[in-house]
């Protein structure tokens, strides 16, 4: 993942996350993304709790972030 992602409010922004090596991780694995603004949306996966999403590894190539209008500033995102 890039160390910085610049996202304009209400504009879909690519989130390039690569996990590997291929074949070393089970197919049904999810990536947990924590620290997103509460009103942020991802194109793939589902909300686990406020600001926390679970995204299947198979969907990472198409992952887009939609930042809310009400959000500005810097956000620290954690992946696990």
N, C-alpha and C positions, 0 to 999 in steps of 0.2 A: 504494500500500500504506500502511496506517496505520503511524505511527511506532512504536506499541507494540501488541502482541497479547498479551492475557492468556489463558493456556491452563492449564486445570486438568488434572492427570494423568489419563490414561485417559478423557477426555471429548473428543469431537470438537468442534473449534473452527473456525469459518469463517475462512478466510484470504482477504481481499478484495484481490486484485491485479488492476489494470487496466492493459492495455498498448494503446497506440493511437498515432495514430488508425487506425480500421478501414480496411482496404484498403492501408495503408502497409507492412504486415509480411506476408511470405509465409505462406500457410496452414499449412505443415508446420513452422513454427518452434517450437522448444522454449525454455522459460525454465529456466535453471539456478539452483537454490536451494542455497546453500552455507552451512554453519554450524549446521545443525540438530544437536541431540543425537543421538548414534549410534543410540539405540533409538527415536527419534521415527519416526512413520510419516505419510505423506501419503496421502490418498484417491485421488489421481491421479498418473500418472507412474511413474517407476522410479528405483531407486538407481543412481547412476553410480559412486560410491565412498563410503566411510564418511562420513556427514554431508552428502552431496551428492546432490541429486535433479534429474532432468530431467522437466519437466512440459510437455505440449503446450499451446500458447496456447489452443487450443479447449477445454481442460478447466479453465481457470482459474476460470470461474464456479462450478464445483462443488467447488473445492478445499477440503479440510478437513485439519486437523492433529490428530494424536493424540499428545500428549506422554506420555513414559514415566513410570511411577511413580517410578523411580529418579532422575529429573531435577528439579532445583529451581534457582532463581536466574534470572539473565538471560543470554540468548543473543543474539549479534549475527548477523543473517542478511544475506547478500549475494545480490543478484539480478543475473544477467547473461543 
